[in-house]
């Protein structure tokens, strides 16, 4: 996160993150080996839960970007995180509020994999 970001930029980033997270369009979705090892049905349930997540608060979203979440599926604690890369995926995005220079990547992991 760039420290000089304005609240307008944060709102735009949060909106872009919410759109990506709820549609899985215009980015990449990854699940870790631990999540994948629990089977296709579990992965499907987790992805639905990530799409439906809306419990953003100061403790899990201190920068108001909606880029992280913690949830429980089938008694398993999971985290999801959105990271911002440049279009080549070789480095970080210069401006996560600009879709033209940002590729979003959402990773879902078991809490114990963190």
C-alpha positions as CSV (number, residue, x, y, z in Angstrom):
1,X,0.0,0.0,0.0
2,X,1.3,3.5,-0.9
3,X,1.1,5.6,2.2
4,X,0.0,8.7,0.3
5,X,-3.2,7.1,-1.0
6,X,-6.3,9.2,-0.8
7,X,-9.6,8.0,0.4
8,X,-10.9,8.3,-3.2
9,X,-8.1,5.9,-4.3
10,X,-8.9,3.5,-1.4
11,X,-12.6,3.5,-2.4
12,X,-11.8,2.8,-6.0
13,X,-9.4,0.0,-5.0
14,X,-12.1,-1.5,-2.7
15,X,-14.7,-1.3,-5.5
16,X,-12.3,-3.0,-7.9
17,X,-11.4,-5.6,-5.3
18,X,-15.1,-6.3,-4.5
19,X,-15.9,-6.6,-8.2
20,X,-13.0,-9.0,-8.8
21,X,-13.7,-11.1,-5.7
22,X,-17.4,-11.5,-6.4
23,X,-17.1,-12.2,-10.1
24,X,-13.6,-13.7,-10.4
25,X,-13.2,-11.7,-13.6
26,X,-10.1,-9.7,-14.7
27,X,-7.7,-11.5,-12.5
28,X,-6.3,-14.8,-11.3
29,X,-7.6,-17.1,-8.5
30,X,-5.3,-19.5,-6.7
31,X,-5.9,-22.0,-3.9
32,X,-3.0,-23.4,-2.0
33,X,-2.0,-27.1,-2.0
34,X,-3.6,-27.4,1.5
35,X,-7.0,-26.1,0.3
36,X,-6.8,-28.2,-2.9
37,X,-6.0,-31.4,-1.0
38,X,-9.4,-31.2,0.7
39,X,-11.2,-32.0,-2.5
40,X,-13.1,-30.4,-5.3
41,X,-16.3,-30.0,-3.3
42,X,-14.4,-28.2,-0.5
43,X,-12.7,-25.9,-3.0
44,X,-16.1,-25.1,-4.5
45,X,-17.6,-24.3,-1.1
46,X,-14.6,-22.1,-0.3
47,X,-14.8,-20.1,-3.5
48,X,-18.5,-19.5,-2.9
49,X,-17.8,-18.3,0.6
50,X,-15.0,-15.9,-0.7
51,X,-17.5,-14.5,-3.2
52,X,-20.1,-13.9,-0.5
53,X,-17.7,-12.5,2.1
54,X,-18.7,-9.0,3.3
55,X,-17.4,-8.9,6.9
56,X,-14.9,-6.0,6.5
57,X,-14.0,-4.2,9.6
58,X,-10.9,-2.4,11.0
59,X,-9.3,-5.5,12.3
60,X,-9.2,-7.2,8.9
61,X,-9.4,-4.2,6.5
62,X,-7.3,-1.4,8.1
63,X,-6.8,0.4,4.8
64,X,-10.4,0.0,3.5
65,X,-9.3,-1.8,0.4
66,X,-11.3,-5.0,0.9
67,X,-8.1,-7.0,0.0
68,X,-8.2,-9.6,2.8
69,X,-10.6,-11.8,4.6
70,X,-10.8,-14.6,7.2
71,X,-13.6,-17.2,7.1
72,X,-14.5,-20.7,8.2
73,X,-15.7,-23.4,5.9
74,X,-16.5,-26.9,7.2
75,X,-14.8,-26.0,10.5
76,X,-11.6,-25.0,8.7
77,X,-10.3,-21.5,9.1
78,X,-9.1,-19.9,5.8
79,X,-7.7,-16.6,4.7
80,X,-8.0,-15.0,1.3
81,X,-5.8,-12.1,0.0
82,X,-5.8,-10.0,-3.1
83,X,-2.4,-8.8,-4.3
84,X,-1.6,-6.3,-7.1
85,X,0.8,-7.0,-9.9
86,X,1.9,-5.2,-13.0
87,X,0.3,-6.6,-16.2
88,X,3.5,-8.7,-16.9
89,X,3.2,-10.3,-13.5
90,X,6.9,-9.6,-12.9
91,X,6.4,-6.9,-10.2
92,X,4.0,-5.0,-8.1
93,X,1.4,-2.6,-9.6
94,X,2.3,1.0,-9.6
95,X,-1.3,2.0,-9.0
96,X,-3.8,-0.6,-7.8
97,X,-6.6,1.9,-8.5
98,X,-5.8,1.7,-12.2
99,X,-7.1,-1.4,-14.0
100,X,-4.8,-0.7,-17.0
101,X,-1.6,-1.2,-14.9
102,X,-2.9,-3.8,-12.4
103,X,-3.5,-7.5,-12.5
104,X,-5.3,-8.8,-9.4
105,X,-4.4,-12.1,-7.9
106,X,-6.6,-13.7,-5.2
107,X,-5.1,-16.5,-3.1
108,X,-7.0,-18.7,-0.8
109,X,-5.2,-20.6,1.9
110,X,-5.8,-22.6,5.1
111,X,-4.9,-20.5,8.1
112,X,-2.2,-22.9,9.1
113,X,-0.5,-22.4,5.7
114,X,0.1,-18.8,6.4
